[in-house]
């Protein structure tokens, strides 16, 4: 095994064994594409009500995504890649800035002057985040990790994201073991607030765009 993984129950000793689930690199790449697409809707050409809904869903989507990466992607990068520690530290610091911007965006209405500035800042940061992953991190991980390892990590990322916060919490621990304790606890609180307020948090909740 080349990549550090959480303990697992015994499995068949077969090098060709492929566990069920999604490859972490494929999963996170798809999420990056989804996030960038959401950013593209936060322009003046989009109706105010929809921009508000998209911003709300983008916030929850990014919060879950970053939580999953910090719990499993970056620890793997840190241990498996030659320059992994510096790379992980750099990306975690950038994530904190993204969360701070998301938190500020959450308190700004689309019609307010600062909204466009925050969207531009957030979009630039998220595009950089996705590009760094696609060019620096993911190709390097594919060189050192087996398909089975990446699928097992992908399964853990999906579980972590489902339990993750739906709001930005930039001051919380960003590395294991404490983030794996704190994030699910904050996730419970956020989900209760979402249920009480009727807040939408998934891309599937977006109302269809009106026909042109």
C-alpha positions in Angstrom: 0.0 0.0 0.0 1.4 3.4 -1.0 -1.2 5.7 0.5 -2.1 6.0 4.2 -5.7 4.9 4.7 -8.0 4.5 7.8 -8.2 0.9 9.1 -10.6 -1.3 7.1 -12.1 -4.7 7.7 -10.2 -7.5 6.1 -10.7 -7.9 2.3 -9.8 -10.5 -0.2 -6.0 -10.6 -0.8 -6.3 -10.0 -4.5 -4.3 -7.3 -6.3 -7.0 -7.0 -8.9 -9.7 -6.5 -6.2 -11.7 -3.3 -6.9 -13.9 -2.1 -4.1 -17.3 -0.5 -4.9 -17.6 3.2 -5.0 -16.1 6.3 -6.7 -12.5 7.1 -7.3 -11.6 10.2 -5.1 -9.9 12.0 -8.0 -13.0 11.5 -10.3 -15.3 12.5 -7.5 -13.5 15.7 -6.5 -12.9 16.7 -10.2 -16.7 16.4 -10.8 -17.3 18.6 -7.7 -14.8 21.2 -9.0 -16.7 21.4 -12.3 -20.0 21.7 -10.5 -18.7 24.5 -8.2 -17.2 26.4 -11.1 -20.5 26.1 -13.0 -22.4 27.6 -10.0 -20.0 30.5 -9.9 -20.8 31.2 -13.5 -24.4 31.9 -12.5 -23.5 34.6 -10.0 -23.4 37.4 -12.5 -25.6 40.4 -13.1 -27.2 38.6 -16.1 -28.8 36.2 -13.6 -32.0 37.3 -11.9 -31.6 38.5 -8.3 -33.7 35.8 -6.7 -31.8 33.0 -8.5 -28.4 34.6 -7.7 -29.5 34.5 -4.0 -30.4 30.8 -4.3 -27.3 29.9 -6.2 -25.1 31.7 -3.7 -26.8 29.8 -0.9 -26.3 26.4 -2.6 -22.7 27.3 -3.6 -21.9 28.1 0.0 -23.1 24.7 1.2 -21.5 22.8 -1.7 -18.1 24.4 -1.1 -18.3 24.0 2.7 -19.0 20.2 2.3 -16.3 19.9 -0.5 -13.5 21.6 1.5 -14.4 19.5 4.6 -14.1 16.3 2.6 -10.7 17.4 1.1 -9.3 18.5 4.4 -10.3 15.2 6.1 -8.9 12.9 3.4 -7.3 14.5 0.4 -4.7 16.7 2.1 -3.6 14.0 4.7 -3.0 11.7 1.7 -1.1 14.4 -0.2 0.9 15.1 3.0 2.0 11.5 3.4 2.2 10.3 -0.2 3.9 13.1 -2.2 7.5 14.2 -1.9 6.5 17.9 -1.4 3.1 17.0 0.1 3.4 18.7 3.4 4.1 22.1 1.9 1.5 21.6 -0.8 -1.2 20.6 1.8 -0.4 23.5 4.1 -0.6 25.9 1.2 -4.0 24.6 0.0 -5.4 24.5 3.6 -4.4 28.2 4.0 -6.1 29.0 0.7 -9.2 27.1 1.8 -9.4 29.2 4.9 -9.5 32.4 2.8 -12.3 30.8 0.6 -14.3 30.1 3.7 -13.9 33.6 5.0 -15.1 35.0 1.6 -18.0 32.6 1.6 -19.0 33.7 5.1 -18.9 37.4 4.0 -20.9 36.5 0.8 -23.6 34.9 3.0 -24.2 38.2 4.7 -24.4 40.2 1.5 -27.5 40.4 -0.7 -27.1 40.2 -4.5 -28.3 43.8 -4.9 -25.7 45.2 -2.5 -22.5 46.8 -4.1 -20.1 44.4 -2.4 -21.8 41.3 -3.8 -20.1 41.4 -7.2 -16.7 42.0 -5.6 -17.1 39.0 -3.3 -18.3 36.8 -6.2 -15.3 37.8 -8.3 -12.9 37.1 -5.4 -14.6 33.8 -4.6 -14.7 32.7 -8.3 -11.0 33.4 -8.8 -10.1 31.5 -5.6 -12.2 28.5 -6.5 -10.9 28.4 -10.1 -7.4 28.4 -8.7 -8.3 25.7 -6.3 -9.7 23.5 -9.1 -6.7 24.2 -11.4 -4.2 23.3 -8.7 -5.9 20.1 -8.0 -6.1 19.1 -11.7 -2.6 20.1 -12.6 -0.5 19.5 -9.5 -2.3 17.2 -7.0 -4.4 14.6 -8.9 -1.8 13.6 -11.5 0.7 13.1 -8.7 -1.7 11.0 -6.7 -2.5 8.8 -9.6 1.2 8.0 -9.9 1.5 6.7 -6.3 -1.9 5.4 -5.5 -3.7 2.3 -6.8 -7.3 2.5 -8.2 -8.5 0.5 -5.1 -6.9 3.0 -2.7 -8.4 6.0 -4.5 -11.8 4.4 -4.5 -11.6 3.7 -0.8 -10.6 7.3 -0.2 -13.4 8.4 -2.4 -15.9 6.5 -0.3 -14.6 8.2 2.8 -14.8 11.6 1.2 -18.4 11.0 0.3 -19.2 10.0 3.9 -17.3 13.0 5.3 -19.1 15.4 3.0 -22.5 14.0 3.9 -21.8 14.7 7.6 -20.0 18.0 6.9 -21.1 21.6 7.8 -23.2 23.4 5.3 -21.9 26.8 6.3 -18.4 28.2 6.4 -16.5 27.8 9.7 -13.0 29.1 8.9 -11.8 29.0 12.5 -12.2 25.3 13.0 -9.4 22.7 12.9 -8.4 21.9 9.3 -6.3 18.7 10.0 -7.0 15.3 11.5 -7.8 14.1 14.0 -9.7 17.1 15.3 -11.4 18.1 12.1 -12.9 14.6 11.9 -14.5 15.2 15.3 -15.5 18.9 15.0 -16.8 18.9 11.4 -19.5 16.3 11.9 -20.6 18.1 15.1 -20.9 21.4 13.3 -22.7 19.6 10.5 -25.4 18.5 12.8 -25.9 22.1 14.0 -26.0 23.4 10.5 -28.4 20.8 9.3 -30.8 21.7 12.2 -30.6 25.4 11.2 -31.2 24.5 7.6 -34.3 22.4 8.4 -35.7 25.1 10.6 -35.1 27.9 8.1 -35.9 25.9 5.0 -32.5 26.7 3.6 -31.6 24.8 0.4 -28.1 23.2 0.3 -27.9 20.9 -2.8 -27.5 21.6 -6.5 -30.6 19.4 -7.0 -32.6 21.9 -5.0 -32.0 24.6 -7.6 -35.1 25.6 -9.5 -34.8 25.1 -13.3 -33.5 28.2 -15.1 -36.3 30.0 -17.1 -36.3 29.3 -20.8 -34.7 32.1 -22.8 
